[in-house]
Amino acid sequence: MNHQKHKEKVERNIDRWLYTTILLLSAFFFLVSIFKIPKSFFNTYSYNESNDIIAAKNISENPYLNGEIEPTGRININVANLETLKQLKGIGDVKAQAIIDYRRDNGNFNNIDEILNVKGIGEKTFEKIKDFITV
């Protein structure tokens, strides 16, 4: 009889663990669906047998990993792509492309004040973005 009680107790513990796991997973997926976490948040990794490293496939698409956005949160205007530049206040498609074109034609910016040389960016725009950019 003692063996039977122990068996029932183990089975109850397994059932509790199973129900708890299902409840936690359900809560996780519910929260993910509510907050609509973008797929880019979940990095995709691949194993490369030739050099035994695991590398993110989409590293070039992540502005934090490729240097477009620095740890300080400032956008590096020397490397930022169109989408990243458009995050700056007052910078849309046209001005972002103008920054990229200027950088391509003249090389990297030496300091943030040089962005005033970009067509379409004047003092007002510079005042809005100067605290959010870096070189």
Buried (B, 14 or more C-beta within 10 A) or exposed (E): EEEEEEEEEEEEEEEEEEEEEEEEEEEEEEEEEEEEEEEEEEBEEEEEEEEEEEEEEEEEEBBEEBEBBBEEEBBBBBBBBEEBBBBBEBBEEEBBBBBBEBBEEEEEBEEBEBBEEBEBBEEEBBEBBBEBBBB
